Amino acid sequence: MKKSIYKTVLFAFLTGFSGHAIAQEIRIEGIKFVHPIIEKWVTEYGKEYPEARFEVKVVPAKEARSSGLSVIAGHVSEEEANGRDRVVYTGRYALIPVSNRNNPLIEKAGKGLKKKELKNLVFERDVLDDEFDENSGKDKYAATVYSRSGQAATTLALAEYFDREPEHIRGKKIVGDEIYLLNALQKDESGIAFNTLNYVYDLKTRQLKSHLTILPLNLKSEQREALLSENIDKAISLLETARIETIPVDRFGIVIPEEHAGNAEILRFANWILEQGQQYNHEFGFLSLDARTLSAQKQELNSEGSLTFVKQGQVLLKTD
């Protein structure tokens, strides 16, 4: 499937200050589930560099402007890389399948759903798919699938992970933020949905929200134990150390436009996220970058002209 990438716009308004350009204001628009960690990074960066005077504001799409930093939720492939805008990955997010605690599917799933069963449950049939199995998934289990529209970052990441198109997702489409998926599950005992860790867990108690349960998955005993604990820190530790084929994990990061690629303040902010900001990822329900990716991003960020580039002048990165 053709890959699409979504973004939320961070507008950095630059002015001269003692001969140096600094970012005076950052506005966040679009992908709401990344707002908390971005706000935390800006706040902590501001404590260390108070002269930066960062201010975070959530603004509607109609106030969007054409220049500034951007936040992307998704990976930029080599085929899509073009132009002179730079991408720096700064963290990872996981999409975990959850349901109402009273969902009959929980008992029927037995030892847990395998990736093929989960795929056939969530997506419409595709007889051309080599993994298509008419005896698994939807035909074996019953559930109402809730998802965002096909233009949402999480929907696109889910479809891409299972090698399908967003329009092939079964069930009901929810308008608005991912948090509304959880509201739907609270009302519908047959409902299931994939959602981000920072939404399905209570970040204060670090426990899974009371009306939710993680969909039974076919896992190794120690992996199942970590998820059954319903503790977000154990889930993060598991997902950072093992690949769970039924839980999609993707990157998010920032795009530095070509015109700001040499701006000292922006580069310092990006470097700070990689070196200091990672310590806050877990607190807000996000995974840190793996050591290899983190090292590569640091090297690329400080090697002029070597960063990943994204297309310029077209809507490669859309808002929700």
HELIX and SHEET records of a PDB file:
HELIX    1   1 LYS A   32  VAL A   34  5                                   3    
HELIX    2   2 HIS A   35  GLU A   48  1                                  14    
HELIX    3   3 PRO A   50  ALA A   52  5                                   3    
HELIX    4   4 ALA A   61  GLU A   63  5                                   3    
HELIX    5   5 LEU A  105  LYS A  108  1                                   4    
HELIX    6   6 LYS A  115  VAL A  122  1                                   8    
HELIX    7   7 GLY A  137  ASP A  139  5                                   3    
HELIX    8   8 ALA A  153  TYR A  161  1                                   9    
HELIX    9   9 PRO A  166  HIS A  168  5                                   3    
HELIX   10  10 ILE A  179  LYS A  187  1                                   9    
HELIX   11  11 LEU A  197  VAL A  200  1                                   4    
HELIX   12  12 SER A  221  LEU A  228  1                                   8    
HELIX   13  13 ILE A  232  THR A  241  1                                  10    
HELIX   14  14 GLU A  258  HIS A  260  5                                   3    
HELIX   15  15 ALA A  264  GLU A  275  1                                  12    
HELIX   16  16 GLY A  277  TYR A  280  5                                   4    
HELIX   17  17 HIS A  282  PHE A  284  5                                   3    
HELIX   18  18 ALA A  291  LEU A  301  1                                  11    
SHEET    1   A 9 VAL A  56  VAL A  58  0                                        
SHEET    2   A 9 HIS A  20  GLU A  29  1                                        
SHEET    3   A 9 ILE A   5  PHE A  17 -1                                        
SHEET    4   A 9 LEU A  69  ALA A  73 -1                                        
SHEET    5   A 9 VAL A 249  ILE A 256 -1                                        
SHEET    6   A 9 ASP A  85  ASN A 100 -1                                        
SHEET    7   A 9 GLY A 191  THR A 196 -1                                        
SHEET    8   A 9 THR A 144  ARG A 148  1                                        
SHEET    9   A 9 LYS A 172  ILE A 174  1                                        
SHEET    1   B 4 VAL A  56  VAL A  58  0                                        
SHEET    2   B 4 HIS A  20  GLU A  29  1                                        
SHEET    3   B 4 ILE A   5  PHE A  17 -1                                        
SHEET    4   B 4 LEU A 317  LYS A 318  1                                        
SHEET    1   C 7 VAL A  56  VAL A  58  0                                        
SHEET    2   C 7 HIS A  20  GLU A  29  1                                        
SHEET    3   C 7 ILE A   5  PHE A  17 -1                                        
SHEET    4   C 7 LEU A  69  ALA A  73 -1                                        
SHEET    5   C 7 VAL A 249  ILE A 256 -1                                        
SHEET    6   C 7 ASP A  85  ASN A 100 -1                                        
SHEET    7   C 7 LEU A 212  ILE A 214 -1                                        
SHEET    1   D 7 VAL A  56  VAL A  58  0                                        
SHEET    2   D 7 HIS A  20  GLU A  29  1                                        
SHEET    3   D 7 ILE A   5  PHE A  17 -1                                        
SHEET    4   D 7 LEU A  69  ALA A  73 -1                                        
SHEET    5   D 7 VAL A 249  ILE A 256 -1                                        
SHEET    6   D 7 ASP A  85  ASN A 100 -1                                        
SHEET    7   D 7 THR A 308  VAL A 310 -1                                        
END                                                                             
